[in-house]
Amino acid sequence: MRAFLALARTALRQQMQYRAAALAGAATQLAFGFLYASVYQAFYAGGAGEADLTLAQAVSYVWLSQGTYRMMPWSGLRDIDAMMRDGRIAFELARPRALFSMWYGRALSLRTSPLLINLPLLLVISLLLPGDFRLRLALPMLPLGALSLLLGMLNSAAVTTLLTGTYFWTISGQGINRIAPMIGSFLAGNIIPLGLLPAALRQALRLLPFAAMLDAPLRILVGAADIRAALQAMALQILWLAALLALGRAVVQAGARKCMVQGG
């Protein structure tokens, strides 16, 4: 555990060096947040449906999804992809530590660092906005929401490590790195809040691991879930975390056993 935490801290310090890029990303997410909030205001003013989010909750959901945008598993560890292609993966395999644990610690740092910069900045700005553009948080649900957000981050890191493990079977990681973000972003509620989808569809999607990364904590934080629903969502997050960790470990271990490095 000490080695795992040391690796995670080192990777986090490396990621936090790119503060200018993180601030530029936050500015981009702020612009998209205004755009999405304006679109949803028009939708709620001009139509009716069966959404389980009020307008204020939908706008707040947008701001939180923009602040946690980089937390999603957009790809595996890209440096491992490069190592697979040039043979440097041999150094990773030779380290006297569990490969999955090393990669999971690095993935957790990768998903945490942009959150530490983007989310506070967007929270401060969106809480000060006027009228229907303002972020409104359900204050009594903040402790559960924060814990659910932590579970979402752990799930996201588990998927990142799982994606990294697939590199053992591919010539390049570009394929999985392009497919995963498109599918995961929609199914997690990052593009469209799941609460705005038809009832049967959103109920089905909330059973998948993608919703455990984003939709569950955001629904709790904006007050769209009561305590019972919040606890149920968090229990599902824990179940998916255990399953993803087990699957990721199995994939990485199987890949390491079959990996052959030629040359020298």
VOPAGU-2260 file (C-alpha; in pm, 1 decimal, decimal comma):
REM VOPAGU-2260
SITE   aa  ch    i         X         Y         Z
SITE  MET   A    0       0,0       0,0       0,0
SITE  ARG   A    1     287,9     240,0      74,2
SITE  ALA   A    2     432,8     176,2    -270,4
SITE  PHE   A    3      89,7     227,8    -429,1
SITE  LEU   A    4      38,8     561,0    -251,8
SITE  ALA   A    5     392,4     675,9    -338,9
SITE  LEU   A    6     335,3     599,6    -707,3
SITE  ALA   A    7      -0,9     777,5    -699,3
SITE  ARG   A    8     151,1    1089,3    -536,8
SITE  THR   A    9     436,5    1097,3    -787,6
SITE  ALA   A   10     199,4    1068,0   -1083,5
SITE  LEU   A   11     -26,1    1336,9    -934,2
SITE  ARG   A   12     266,5    1579,5    -900,5
SITE  GLN   A   13     358,6    1513,5   -1262,6
SITE  GLN   A   14       4,0    1582,8   -1379,4
SITE  MET   A   15     -26,9    1901,5   -1171,8
SITE  GLN   A   16     270,6    2052,8   -1357,8
SITE  TYR   A   17      44,4    2118,2   -1656,1
SITE  ARG   A   18    -161,3    2388,1   -1486,8
SITE  ALA   A   19    -181,6    2615,5   -1792,5
SITE  ALA   A   20    -334,3    2335,7   -1999,0
SITE  ALA   A   21    -578,4    2258,4   -1717,3
SITE  LEU   A   22    -684,2    2625,0   -1692,9
SITE  ALA   A   23    -732,4    2640,4   -2069,8
SITE  GLY   A   24    -949,4    2329,8   -2043,7
SITE  ALA   A   25   -1151,3    2492,2   -1765,1
SITE  ALA   A   26   -1214,9    2797,5   -1985,6
SITE  THR   A   27   -1338,3    2567,2   -2261,9
SITE  GLN   A   28   -1570,2    2383,4   -2023,2
SITE  LEU   A   29   -1703,8    2717,1   -1899,5
SITE  ALA   A   30   -1796,2    2817,8   -2254,5
SITE  PHE   A   31   -1966,3    2483,7   -2319,6
SITE  GLY   A   32   -2147,9    2513,1   -1988,4
SITE  PHE   A   33   -2307,4    2841,5   -2095,0
SITE  LEU   A   34   -2403,7    2686,9   -2428,0
SITE  TYR   A   35   -2565,6    2378,4   -2275,7
SITE  ALA   A   36   -2742,6    2581,0   -2006,9
SITE  SER   A   37   -2890,9    2808,8   -2272,5
SITE  VAL   A   38   -3008,1    2511,7   -2479,4
SITE  TYR   A   39   -3179,8    2346,8   -2182,7
SITE  GLN   A   40   -3351,3    2668,8   -2086,2
SITE  ALA   A   41   -3496,6    2684,6   -2436,9
SITE  PHE   A   42   -3606,6    2320,3   -2420,1
SITE  TYR   A   43   -3779,7    2361,1   -2084,7
SITE  ALA   A   44   -3950,2    2683,7   -2198,6
SITE  GLY   A   45   -4078,0    2540,0   -2526,4
SITE  GLY   A   46   -4182,5    2186,2   -2447,2
SITE  ALA   A   47   -4293,3    1927,7   -2195,9
SITE  GLY   A   48   -4168,2    1579,4   -2124,1
SITE  GLU   A   49   -4106,6    1319,6   -1859,3
SITE  ALA   A   50   -3766,9    1437,1   -1736,4
SITE  ASP   A   51   -3685,1    1364,5   -1373,2
SITE  LEU   A   52   -3480,0    1685,6   -1350,8
SITE  THR   A   53   -3616,1    2036,2   -1300,2
SITE  LEU   A   54   -3463,3    2318,5   -1505,4
SITE  ALA   A   55   -3251,8    2431,6   -1209,9
SITE  GLN   A   56   -3129,9    2074,6   -1155,8
SITE  ALA   A   57   -3053,0    2029,2   -1525,7
SITE  VAL   A   58   -2848,0    2350,6   -1535,7
SITE  SER   A   59   -2665,9    2253,0   -1216,2
SITE  TYR   A   60   -2604,3    1906,3   -1362,9
SITE  VAL   A   61   -2447,7    2074,7   -1668,2
SITE  TRP   A   62   -2206,2    2280,0   -1458,6
SITE  LEU   A   63   -2101,8    1980,3   -1251,5
SITE  SER   A   64   -2059,1    1763,6   -1561,1
SITE  GLN   A   65   -1836,0    2029,5   -1714,7
SITE  GLY   A   66   -1630,2    2051,1   -1395,7
SITE  THR   A   67   -1585,5    1672,9   -1386,3
SITE  TYR   A   68   -1542,1    1635,7   -1763,1
SITE  ARG   A   69   -1177,4    1528,7   -1743,6
SITE  MET   A   70   -1256,8    1270,7   -1475,8
SITE  MET   A   71   -1407,5    1040,9   -1736,3
SITE  PRO   A   72   -1194,7     751,9   -1872,6
SITE  TRP   A   73   -1115,4     910,3   -2208,7
SITE  SER   A   74    -834,8     664,0   -2277,3
SITE  GLY   A   75    -596,3     421,4   -2119,6
SITE  LEU   A   76    -252,1     532,6   -2006,0
SITE  ARG   A   77    -103,7     668,5   -2327,4
SITE  ASP   A   78     257,1     624,3   -2218,1
SITE  ILE   A   79     191,0     251,8   -2176,1
SITE  ASP   A   80      55,6     243,4   -2531,4
SITE  ALA   A   81     387,9     386,2   -2653,2
SITE  MET   A   82     580,7     136,5   -2440,7
SITE  MET   A   83     390,7    -151,9   -2598,0
SITE  ARG   A   84     499,7     -43,5   -2944,4
SITE  ASP   A   85     868,8      27,0   -2878,9
SITE  GLY   A   86     943,0    -253,4   -2632,6
SITE  ARG   A   87     990,1     -44,2   -2319,7
SITE  ILE   A   88     704,7    -239,2   -2162,6
SITE  ALA   A   89     976,4    -484,8   -2055,5
SITE  PHE   A   90    1082,8    -233,6   -1789,2
SITE  GLU   A   91     727,9    -220,9   -1652,9
SITE  LEU   A   92     707,5    -599,2   -1641,9
SITE  ALA   A   93    1040,7    -621,0   -1457,1
SITE  ARG   A   94     936,3    -392,7   -1170,8
SITE  PRO   A   95     896,4    -577,0    -839,2
SITE  ARG   A   96     541,6    -451,8    -794,9
SITE  ALA   A   97     199,2    -570,7    -907,0
SITE  LEU   A   98     148,0    -428,5   -1254,4
SITE  PHE   A   99    -224,1    -363,3   -1208,1
SITE  SER   A  100    -168,8    -173,3    -883,4
SITE  MET   A  101      97,7      48,0   -1041,1
SITE  TRP   A  102    -122,0     131,0   -1336,1
SITE  TYR   A  103    -429,4     185,5   -1121,3
SITE  GLY   A  104    -241,8     434,1    -903,7
SITE  ARG   A  105    -127,5     625,8   -1210,2
SITE  ALA   A  106    -477,6     616,7   -1358,9
SITE  LEU   A  107    -623,3     751,2   -1035,5
SITE  SER   A  108    -377,6    1041,6   -1042,5
SITE  LEU   A  109    -455,9    1106,2   -1408,6
SITE  ARG   A  110    -828,1    1137,1   -1331,9
SITE  THR   A  111    -779,0    1335,6   -1009,5
SITE  SER   A  112    -540,8    1612,5   -1117,2
SITE  PRO   A  113    -768,3    1794,2   -1367,6
SITE  LEU   A  114   -1056,4    1763,0   -1120,9
SITE  LEU   A  115    -856,3    1950,7    -856,8
SITE  ILE   A  116    -814,4    2245,3   -1094,8
SITE  ASN   A  117   -1127,6    2245,0   -1311,0
SITE  LEU   A  118   -1400,1    2168,2   -1059,8
SITE  PRO   A  119   -1323,9    2436,5    -795,5
SITE  LEU   A  120   -1286,7    2703,4   -1065,1
SITE  LEU   A  121   -1616,3    2617,5   -1232,4
SITE  LEU   A  122   -1791,8    2589,0    -897,0
SITE  VAL   A  123   -1685,2    2938,6    -792,2
SITE  ILE   A  124   -1790,9    3094,9   -1123,1
SITE  SER   A  125   -2119,5    2905,3   -1163,8
SITE  LEU   A  126   -2228,8    2976,0    -804,3
SITE  LEU   A  127   -2199,2    3349,7    -873,4
SITE  LEU   A  128   -2397,8    3352,5   -1197,7
SITE  PRO   A  129   -2736,6    3524,0   -1207,8
SITE  GLY   A  130   -3081,6    3372,2   -1246,6
SITE  ASP   A  131   -3132,6    3043,0   -1425,0
SITE  PHE   A  132   -2762,0    3012,8   -1506,6
SITE  ARG   A  133   -2659,1    2974,1   -1141,4
SITE  LEU   A  134   -2543,5    2643,5    -997,2
SITE  ARG   A  135   -2768,2    2522,4    -715,7
SITE  LEU   A  136   -2644,8    2241,9    -492,5
SITE  ALA   A  137   -2854,8    2035,0    -253,8
SITE  LEU   A  138   -2667,7    2125,3      65,2
SITE  PRO   A  139   -2809,4    1841,8     284,0
SITE  MET   A  140   -2690,4    1590,2      20,8
SITE  LEU   A  141   -2336,4    1727,6     -12,5
SITE  PRO   A  142   -2166,9    1464,3     210,6
SITE  LEU   A  143   -2327,7    1175,8      22,6
SITE  GLY   A  144   -2262,7    1351,2    -308,6
SITE  ALA   A  145   -1893,7    1399,6    -228,0
SITE  LEU   A  146   -1857,8    1033,9    -129,8
SITE  SER   A  147   -2038,6     928,3    -447,5
SITE  LEU   A  148   -1807,8    1150,8    -652,5
SITE  LEU   A  149   -1508,9     976,1    -494,6
SITE  LEU   A  150   -1658,2     638,4    -588,0
SITE  GLY   A  151   -1713,6     767,5    -940,9
SITE  MET   A  152   -1348,3     866,1    -962,9
SITE  LEU   A  153   -1238,9     521,7    -841,9
SITE  ASN   A  154   -1463,1     358,8   -1103,9
SITE  SER   A  155   -1322,8     584,5   -1374,7
SITE  ALA   A  156    -965,2     494,0   -1280,8
SITE  ALA   A  157   -1060,8     124,5   -1288,0
SITE  VAL   A  158   -1193,1     161,1   -1643,2
SITE  THR   A  159    -879,2     354,3   -1742,8
SITE  THR   A  160    -664,1      66,8   -1615,1
SITE  LEU   A  161    -885,9    -187,2   -1791,2
SITE  LEU   A  162    -845,8       2,7   -2118,8
SITE  THR   A  163    -469,8       5,6   -2062,6
SITE  GLY   A  164    -473,1    -371,8   -2019,9
SITE  THR   A  165    -627,7    -415,1   -2365,6
SITE  TYR   A  166    -308,2    -272,9   -2518,7
SITE  PHE   A  167    -150,8    -617,2   -2475,1
SITE  TRP   A  168    -375,7    -745,5   -2755,5
SITE  THR   A  169    -365,5    -453,8   -3001,7
SITE  ILE   A  170    -108,1    -310,7   -3239,3
SITE  SER   A  171    -206,6      38,7   -3129,2
SITE  GLY   A  172    -432,9     174,2   -2858,1
SITE  GLN   A  173    -583,1     434,6   -3090,9
SITE  GLY   A  174    -889,0     221,2   -3167,3
SITE  ILE   A  175   -1008,4     168,2   -2811,6
SITE  ASN   A  176    -907,8     522,6   -2717,1
SITE  ARG   A  177   -1137,6     664,6   -2984,3
SITE  ILE   A  178   -1432,6     434,1   -2926,1
SITE  ALA   A  179   -1444,3     444,6   -2545,4
SITE  PRO   A  180   -1494,0     823,9   -2504,1
SITE  MET   A  181   -1781,3     840,9   -2752,2
SITE  ILE   A  182   -1970,9     554,0   -2593,7
SITE  GLY   A  183   -1881,2     631,0   -2232,8
SITE  SER   A  184   -1963,6    1003,4   -2246,6
SITE  PHE   A  185   -2316,8     943,1   -2370,7
SITE  LEU   A  186   -2392,2     650,7   -2139,8
SITE  ALA   A  187   -2254,9     838,1   -1836,7
SITE  GLY   A  188   -2471,1    1147,2   -1894,7
SITE  ASN   A  189   -2185,0    1376,2   -1989,5
SITE  ILE   A  190   -2335,9    1476,9   -2324,4
SITE  ILE   A  191   -2704,7    1464,9   -2227,8
SITE  PRO   A  192   -2812,8    1424,0   -1864,0
SITE  LEU   A  193   -2965,5    1079,5   -1827,1
SITE  GLY   A  194   -3259,8    1239,8   -1651,0
SITE  LEU   A  195   -3368,3    1397,1   -1980,7
SITE  LEU   A  196   -3390,1    1063,1   -2162,2
SITE  PRO   A  197   -3709,3     850,2   -2179,7
SITE  ALA   A  198   -3788,0     685,5   -1847,6
SITE  ALA   A  199   -3727,2     323,8   -1952,8
SITE  LEU   A  200   -3398,2     411,7   -2123,0
SITE  ARG   A  201   -3258,0     616,2   -1836,4
SITE  GLN   A  202   -3347,9     345,8   -1583,6
SITE  ALA   A  203   -3161,2      88,3   -1792,1
SITE  LEU   A  204   -2856,8     312,4   -1843,7
SITE  ARG   A  205   -2831,2     384,7   -1472,2
SITE  LEU   A  206   -2762,1      16,5   -1413,0
SITE  LEU   A  207   -2445,9      32,3   -1626,4
SITE  PRO   A  208   -2098,2     119,2   -1493,2
SITE  PHE   A  209   -2082,1     443,0   -1693,9
SITE  ALA   A  210   -2361,5     600,5   -1487,4
SITE  ALA   A  211   -2169,6     502,9   -1172,5
SITE  MET   A  212   -1887,4     733,3   -1282,9
SITE  LEU   A  213   -2085,0    1052,7   -1342,1
SITE  ASP   A  214   -2465,0    1041,5   -1335,7
SITE  ALA   A  215   -2496,5     897,5    -984,5
SITE  PRO   A  216   -2288,2    1159,6    -799,1
SITE  LEU   A  217   -2428,6    1447,7   -1003,5
SITE  ARG   A  218   -2790,6    1348,8    -936,4
SITE  ILE   A  219   -2715,9    1339,1    -565,2
SITE  LEU   A  220   -2538,4    1675,3    -564,0
SITE  VAL   A  221   -2817,1    1860,7    -749,9
SITE  GLY   A  222   -3090,6    1709,4    -530,0
SITE  ALA   A  223   -3251,0    1486,6    -792,7
SITE  ALA   A  224   -3211,1    1181,3    -567,4
SITE  ASP   A  225   -3340,1    1143,1    -212,6
SITE  ILE   A  226   -3140,6     965,9      57,1
SITE  ARG   A  227   -3277,5     622,1     -29,1
SITE  ALA   A  228   -3206,7     663,8    -401,5
SITE  ALA   A  229   -2862,3     804,9    -321,5
SITE  LEU   A  230   -2770,0     506,0    -105,3
SITE  GLN   A  231   -2893,3     266,5    -373,0
SITE  ALA   A  232   -2685,3     445,5    -637,2
SITE  MET   A  233   -2377,4     434,5    -415,0
SITE  ALA   A  234   -2427,1      63,2    -345,9
SITE  LEU   A  235   -2433,1       6,1    -721,5
SITE  GLN   A  236   -2116,8     214,4    -755,4
SITE  ILE   A  237   -1941,1      -9,2    -502,4
SITE  LEU   A  238   -2055,8    -325,2    -682,1
SITE  TRP   A  239   -1930,3    -194,3   -1016,4
SITE  LEU   A  240   -1601,0     -86,1    -859,7
SITE  ALA   A  241   -1540,4    -436,1    -727,1
SITE  ALA   A  242   -1631,8    -591,2   -1062,6
SITE  LEU   A  243   -1417,6    -350,0   -1266,2
SITE  LEU   A  244   -1116,9    -394,5   -1038,5
SITE  ALA   A  245   -1144,8    -772,6   -1064,1
SITE  LEU   A  246   -1188,0    -763,4   -1441,3
SITE  GLY   A  247    -906,0    -513,9   -1490,4
SITE  ARG   A  248    -668,6    -717,2   -1275,6
SITE  ALA   A  249    -753,4   -1033,4   -1470,5
SITE  VAL   A  250    -698,8    -861,2   -1806,7
SITE  VAL   A  251    -364,6    -706,7   -1704,2
SITE  GLN   A  252    -236,8   -1031,0   -1553,8
SITE  ALA   A  253    -340,6   -1231,5   -1860,1
SITE  GLY   A  254    -172,8    -979,4   -2090,2
SITE  ALA   A  255     148,1    -977,9   -1886,9
SITE  ARG   A  256     168,5   -1356,6   -1903,5
SITE  LYS   A  257     141,6   -1363,0   -2282,9
SITE  CYS   A  258     354,7   -1056,3   -2354,5
SITE  MET   A  259     674,3   -1120,8   -2553,1
SITE  VAL   A  260     933,0    -846,8   -2618,9
SITE  GLN   A  261    1167,5    -899,2   -2911,8
SITE  GLY   A  262    1491,7    -719,7   -2983,7
SITE  GLY   A  263    1731,0    -538,1   -2757,5
